[in-house]
Amino acid sequence: MNRTGRPFLSACFLSARFLSALVVAFAIAAWAPIAPAQFGAPPPPHKAHPPMTAESVAQGKMIFQGTCAVCHGIDGSGANGPNIQSVALSMGPEQLYTLISTGVMGSGMPSFESLGEDKLWQVVDYVTSLSSHGTGAVIGNAAQGKEVYESNGCSSCHSIDGRGGDSGPDLSKVGADRAGTFLRDVLTDPGANLPLDTAGLQERSAYHAYEMYRVTLDDGKTVTGTRVNEDSFSIQLRDDKGELHSIEKFRVQKIEKVPGKSFMPSYKGKLSDTQLNDLVAYLSSLTGAASQAGGAQ
């Protein structure tokens, strides 16, 4: 009985260690861009993000040291929790505020709503300052950026406040969800900066949005497009014309990712630095505030 019991106990011990490792892995992933449904209750109405200053960053650092450093380290490089130094590159101030205020359900990230609006925004500013690349000051002219947006046909793929195409992300509040540096990177190298559905721009599924796939059919023909959905029996792709293809997998020879590619063109070399700055300024101004105000009237 002892001979059979020892392997069983060893297996249980190994299983327990495996489960512990999984728990740690999930905790480390807690600060990755996440779906709004994973946040706690939505934060109550709050004032807009005040201008970021050296003082707000310093105050935020003091608060961070007392409330957050035990998990994320004083410099955000990680301790019991994940490294968050670059989180501001993919999450704008509003999403950071929501995450810090409400916490993340099912993880070790608690709610810090009790800090109050002013201190929460100061923590947001400090976390933003940790980015190794910086979020980049928005220095362009938003009004001229709107002209750049319209003259380059961006609305054929993107919509703002319900007007425009639907083959690309809705940009109605992209300025609240994305930092300036991230927006500029997307404009110059869109294939390397695919948005996550879980970042709040789209809510179709839990994988990268607009990820390019090439499907080779039994007859040798290929279909290339962004993956809209997939299950055990089929895959749905949207091609560069916006047409949806639902492909049954029993007809398929091969399904492969096409990394670093996007239907969105790169504007590197097509727009001047001034035009890029203006376009980033316009996109950064799209926070959804106009739509919310209109709905409240």
C-alpha positions as CSV (number, residue, x, y, z in Angstrom):
1,M,0.0,0.0,0.0
2,N,2.9,2.4,0.8
3,R,4.5,1.7,-2.6
4,T,1.3,2.7,-4.4
5,G,0.6,5.6,-2.1
6,R,3.9,7.3,-2.5
7,P,3.7,7.9,-6.3
8,F,0.1,9.1,-5.8
9,L,1.3,11.6,-3.1
10,S,4.1,12.7,-5.4
11,A,1.7,13.3,-8.2
12,C,-0.6,15.3,-6.0
13,F,2.4,17.4,-4.8
14,L,3.5,18.0,-8.4
15,S,-0.1,18.9,-9.3
16,A,-0.3,21.4,-6.5
17,R,3.0,23.0,-7.6
18,F,1.6,23.2,-11.2
19,L,-1.6,24.9,-10.0
20,S,0.5,27.3,-7.9
21,A,2.5,28.2,-11.0
22,L,-0.7,28.8,-12.9
23,V,-2.0,31.2,-10.2
24,V,1.3,33.2,-10.3
25,A,1.1,33.3,-14.1
26,F,-2.4,34.6,-14.1
27,A,-1.5,37.2,-11.5
28,I,1.4,38.4,-13.6
29,A,-1.0,38.9,-16.5
30,A,-3.4,41.0,-14.5
31,W,-2.1,44.4,-15.8
32,A,-2.2,43.4,-19.5
33,P,-4.9,45.2,-21.5
34,I,-8.1,43.6,-20.3
35,A,-11.8,43.6,-21.3
36,P,-14.0,46.1,-19.5
37,A,-16.1,43.2,-18.2
38,Q,-13.1,42.1,-16.1
39,F,-12.9,45.4,-14.2
40,G,-14.9,45.8,-11.0
41,A,-18.0,48.1,-11.0
42,P,-17.6,51.0,-13.4
43,P,-16.1,54.1,-11.6
44,P,-18.6,56.8,-10.6
45,P,-18.6,60.0,-12.7
46,H,-15.4,61.8,-12.2
47,K,-13.6,64.9,-13.5
48,A,-11.5,64.8,-16.6
49,H,-7.8,64.2,-16.5
50,P,-6.1,67.3,-15.2
51,P,-2.9,68.4,-17.1
52,M,0.0,66.2,-16.1
53,T,2.7,68.2,-14.2
54,A,6.0,67.5,-12.4
55,E,4.1,68.0,-9.1
56,S,1.3,65.6,-10.0
57,V,3.9,62.9,-10.9
58,A,5.8,63.5,-7.6
59,Q,2.6,63.3,-5.6
60,G,1.6,60.2,-7.5
61,K,4.9,58.6,-6.8
62,M,4.4,59.1,-3.0
63,I,1.0,57.5,-3.2
64,F,2.2,54.7,-5.4
65,Q,5.0,53.9,-3.0
66,G,2.5,53.5,-0.1
67,T,-0.2,51.5,-2.0
68,C,1.2,49.9,-5.1
69,A,5.0,49.3,-4.7
70,V,4.6,46.2,-2.6
71,C,3.2,44.4,-5.8
72,H,4.7,46.4,-8.6
73,G,8.0,47.7,-7.2
74,I,8.8,51.4,-6.5
75,D,9.7,52.0,-10.1
76,G,7.0,49.7,-11.5
77,S,9.4,47.1,-12.6
78,G,7.6,44.4,-10.7
79,A,7.8,42.6,-7.4
80,N,4.9,40.3,-6.3
81,G,3.0,41.7,-9.3
82,P,3.9,42.4,-12.9
83,N,6.1,45.0,-14.5
84,I,3.9,47.9,-15.5
85,Q,6.5,50.4,-16.8
86,S,5.1,50.3,-20.3
87,V,1.4,49.9,-19.6
88,A,0.7,53.5,-20.5
89,L,1.7,52.9,-24.1
90,S,-1.4,50.7,-24.7
91,M,-3.8,52.2,-22.1
92,G,-4.7,55.9,-22.1
93,P,-5.3,57.9,-18.9
94,E,-9.0,57.1,-18.7
95,Q,-8.4,53.3,-18.8
96,L,-5.6,53.5,-16.3
97,Y,-7.9,55.5,-14.0
98,T,-10.7,52.9,-14.4
99,L,-8.3,50.0,-13.7
100,I,-6.7,51.6,-10.6
101,S,-10.1,52.8,-9.3
102,T,-12.1,49.6,-9.8
103,G,-9.4,46.9,-9.7
104,V,-9.6,43.7,-11.7
105,M,-12.0,40.9,-10.9
106,G,-10.5,37.5,-10.3
107,S,-7.0,38.8,-9.8
108,G,-4.9,40.3,-6.9
109,M,-5.5,43.8,-8.2
110,P,-7.8,45.5,-5.6
111,S,-9.9,48.7,-6.0
112,F,-8.3,52.0,-4.9
113,E,-11.4,54.1,-5.4
114,S,-11.1,55.2,-1.7
115,L,-8.1,57.4,-2.7
116,G,-10.5,59.8,-4.4
117,E,-10.3,61.5,-7.8
118,D,-7.3,63.8,-7.3
119,K,-5.0,61.1,-5.9
120,L,-6.1,58.6,-8.5
121,W,-5.2,60.9,-11.3
122,Q,-1.8,61.6,-9.6
123,V,-1.2,57.8,-9.6
124,V,-2.2,57.7,-13.3
125,D,0.4,60.4,-14.0
126,Y,3.1,58.6,-12.1
127,V,2.4,55.3,-13.9
128,T,2.4,57.2,-17.2
129,S,5.8,58.6,-16.4
130,L,7.2,55.1,-15.9
131,S,7.0,54.3,-19.6
132,S,10.5,53.6,-20.9
133,H,9.5,55.3,-24.2
134,G,7.3,58.0,-22.7
135,T,3.8,58.6,-23.9
136,G,4.9,61.6,-25.9
137,A,3.5,65.1,-25.7
138,V,0.7,65.8,-28.1
139,I,2.0,68.8,-30.0
140,G,0.0,68.9,-33.1
141,N,-3.0,70.9,-34.2
142,A,-6.2,68.8,-33.7
143,A,-8.3,70.9,-36.2
144,Q,-5.7,70.5,-38.9
145,G,-5.4,66.8,-37.9
146,K,-9.1,66.4,-38.7
147,E,-8.4,67.6,-42.2
148,V,-5.6,65.1,-42.6
149,Y,-8.0,62.4,-41.3
150,E,-10.7,63.3,-43.8
151,S,-8.4,63.9,-46.8
152,N,-6.7,60.5,-46.4
153,G,-10.0,58.6,-46.4
154,C,-9.7,57.2,-42.9
155,S,-13.5,57.3,-42.4
156,S,-13.8,54.6,-45.1
157,C,-12.6,52.1,-42.5
158,H,-13.1,53.8,-39.2
159,S,-16.1,55.3,-37.6
160,I,-16.4,58.3,-35.2
161,D,-19.7,58.7,-33.3
162,G,-21.5,56.3,-35.6
163,R,-20.3,57.9,-38.9
164,G,-17.8,56.0,-41.1
165,G,-16.8,52.5,-42.0
166,D,-16.7,49.4,-39.8
167,S,-13.7,47.4,-41.1
168,G,-11.4,49.1,-38.7
169,P,-11.7,50.0,-35.0
170,D,-14.3,52.5,-33.8
171,L,-12.3,55.7,-33.0
172,S,-15.0,57.6,-31.0
173,K,-13.0,57.5,-27.8
174,V,-9.6,56.3,-29.0
175,G,-7.9,59.3,-27.3
176,A,-9.2,58.1,-23.9
177,D,-8.0,54.5,-24.6
178,R,-4.7,55.1,-26.3
179,A,-1.6,57.2,-25.5
180,G,-0.1,59.6,-28.1
181,T,3.0,57.5,-28.7
182,F,1.0,54.4,-29.3
183,L,-1.2,56.2,-31.9
184,R,1.8,57.5,-33.8
185,D,3.3,54.0,-33.8
186,V,0.1,52.6,-35.2
187,L,0.1,55.2,-38.0
188,T,3.7,54.4,-39.0
189,D,3.7,50.6,-38.5
190,P,0.2,49.3,-38.1
191,G,1.1,45.6,-38.6
192,A,3.3,45.7,-35.6
193,N,0.7,47.4,-33.4
194,L,-2.5,45.4,-33.8
195,P,-5.1,46.5,-31.2
196,L,-6.3,44.0,-28.7
197,D,-10.0,43.3,-28.5
198,T,-9.5,43.2,-24.8
199,A,-8.3,46.8,-24.7
200,G,-11.8,48.1,-25.2
201,L,-11.7,49.3,-28.8
202,Q,-13.5,46.2,-29.9
203,E,-15.3,43.5,-28.0
204,R,-15.7,40.7,-30.5
205,S,-13.4,38.1,-28.9
206,A,-10.4,37.4,-26.7
207,Y,-7.7,37.4,-29.3
208,H,-5.8,40.1,-31.2
209,A,-8.2,42.1,-33.4
210,Y,-7.5,42.5,-37.1
211,E,-4.9,39.7,-37.1
212,M,-4.1,38.7,-40.6
213,Y,-4.6,35.0,-41.7
214,R,-4.1,33.2,-45.0
215,V,-6.3,30.1,-45.6
216,T,-5.3,27.7,-48.3
217,L,-8.3,25.7,-49.6
218,D,-8.3,22.1,-50.9
219,D,-8.3,23.4,-54.5
220,G,-5.3,25.5,-53.9
221,K,-7.1,28.9,-53.8
222,T,-6.2,31.2,-50.9
223,V,-8.3,33.6,-48.8
224,T,-6.5,36.3,-46.9
225,G,-8.2,38.5,-44.3
226,T,-8.5,39.6,-40.7
227,R,-9.9,36.9,-38.4
228,V,-13.3,37.9,-37.1
229,N,-14.2,34.6,-35.4
230,E,-13.1,31.0,-35.3
231,D,-14.4,27.7,-33.7
232,S,-13.6,24.0,-34.1
233,F,-15.5,23.8,-37.5
234,S,-15.0,27.1,-39.3
235,I,-13.1,30.4,-39.5
236,Q,-14.4,33.7,-40.5
237,L,-12.2,36.2,-42.3
238,R,-12.9,39.8,-43.5
239,D,-11.0,40.6,-46.7
240,D,-9.5,44.0,-47.8
241,K,-12.8,44.9,-49.5
242,G,-14.7,44.4,-46.2
243,E,-16.4,41.1,-47.5
244,L,-16.9,38.4,-44.9
245,H,-15.8,34.8,-45.8
246,S,-17.0,31.9,-43.6
247,I,-14.8,28.9,-44.4
248,E,-15.5,25.4,-43.2
249,K,-12.3,23.7,-42.0
250,F,-12.9,20.4,-43.7
251,R,-12.3,22.3,-47.0
252,V,-8.9,23.7,-45.8
253,Q,-5.4,22.5,-46.4
254,K,-3.7,25.1,-44.2
255,I,-4.4,28.0,-42.0
256,E,-1.5,30.3,-41.2
257,K,-0.9,33.7,-39.6
258,V,0.5,36.5,-41.6
259,P,2.6,38.4,-39.0
260,G,3.4,42.1,-39.2
261,K,0.7,42.7,-41.9
262,S,-2.4,44.9,-41.8
263,F,-4.9,46.2,-44.3
264,M,-4.3,49.6,-42.8
265,P,-1.5,51.4,-44.8
266,S,1.5,52.8,-43.1
267,Y,1.7,56.6,-43.3
268,K,5.4,56.7,-42.7
269,G,6.9,58.7,-45.5
270,K,3.4,59.5,-46.8
271,L,2.6,62.2,-44.3
272,S,5.1,64.8,-43.1
273,D,6.0,65.0,-39.4
274,T,3.7,68.0,-39.0
275,Q,0.8,66.1,-40.5
276,L,1.5,63.1,-38.3
277,N,1.6,65.3,-35.2
278,D,-1.7,67.0,-36.3
279,L,-3.4,63.6,-36.9
280,V,-2.2,62.3,-33.5
281,A,-3.5,65.4,-31.9
282,Y,-6.9,64.9,-33.5
283,L,-7.1,61.3,-32.6
284,S,-6.1,62.1,-29.0
285,S,-8.9,64.6,-28.8
286,L,-11.5,61.8,-29.5
287,T,-12.4,60.9,-25.9
288,G,-16.2,60.2,-26.4
289,A,-17.0,63.3,-24.4
290,A,-19.0,64.9,-27.2
291,S,-21.1,61.8,-27.6
292,Q,-21.7,61.5,-23.9
293,A,-22.6,65.2,-23.6
294,G,-25.0,64.9,-26.6
295,G,-26.7,61.9,-25.0
296,A,-27.2,63.8,-21.8
297,Q,-28.9,66.7,-23.3
